[in-house]
Amino acid sequence: MSHASAQRGTWGLSSERQGQVLLDLAAERDRQDQAWGDHSDHPPSLWLAMLLEEVEEVAEAILAEFVANRTGGRAHKHLREELVHVAAVAVAWVEGLDRRAAGE
């Protein structure tokens, strides 16, 4: 069994579901690049600040979902969107590190 297969089994994700998450992540990265352009030269402190800002939005979405669940509503879609934003910022940071290491 491959490492990826073992992870999918551990995480309980089907390949279709995981594929959709990765497609959503790629779409968010494209949206970020269109909105902000290339920002691969940011220092680590700025990347961390951007990532923490997105994590703060996840915390707000969690609170909104908690309140919605107590009142009979659902805020799952918003929480999911914010988690995709967190992942996209982390991916952008890794891409920036790789570009810098390659001398681009």
Contacts in CASP RR format, 6 or more apart in sequence:
PFRMAT RR
TARGET T0000
AUTHOR 0000-0000-0000
METHOD contacts of the structure
MODEL  1
MSHASAQRGTWGLSSERQGQVLLDLAAERDRQDQAWGDHSDHPPSLWLAM
LLEEVEEVAEAILAEFVANRTGGRAHKHLREELVHVAAVAVAWVEGLDRR
AAGE
8 14 0 8 1.000
8 15 0 8 1.000
8 18 0 8 1.000
13 21 0 8 1.000
21 84 0 8 1.000
24 84 0 8 1.000
25 84 0 8 1.000
25 87 0 8 1.000
25 88 0 8 1.000
25 91 0 8 1.000
28 84 0 8 1.000
28 85 0 8 1.000
28 87 0 8 1.000
28 88 0 8 1.000
29 88 0 8 1.000
29 91 0 8 1.000
29 92 0 8 1.000
32 88 0 8 1.000
32 89 0 8 1.000
32 92 0 8 1.000
39 92 0 8 1.000
40 92 0 8 1.000
40 95 0 8 1.000
40 96 0 8 1.000
40 99 0 8 1.000
40 100 0 8 1.000
40 104 0 8 1.000
41 96 0 8 1.000
41 100 0 8 1.000
42 50 0 8 1.000
42 96 0 8 1.000
47 89 0 8 1.000
47 93 0 8 1.000
50 89 0 8 1.000
51 86 0 8 1.000
51 89 0 8 1.000
51 90 0 8 1.000
51 93 0 8 1.000
54 82 0 8 1.000
54 85 0 8 1.000
54 86 0 8 1.000
54 89 0 8 1.000
55 86 0 8 1.000
57 82 0 8 1.000
57 85 0 8 1.000
58 79 0 8 1.000
58 82 0 8 1.000
58 83 0 8 1.000
58 86 0 8 1.000
60 82 0 8 1.000
61 75 0 8 1.000
61 78 0 8 1.000
61 79 0 8 1.000
61 81 0 8 1.000
61 82 0 8 1.000
62 79 0 8 1.000
64 75 0 8 1.000
64 78 0 8 1.000
64 79 0 8 1.000
65 74 0 8 1.000
65 75 0 8 1.000
65 76 0 8 1.000
65 78 0 8 1.000
65 79 0 8 1.000
67 75 0 8 1.000
68 74 0 8 1.000
68 75 0 8 1.000
69 75 0 8 1.000
END
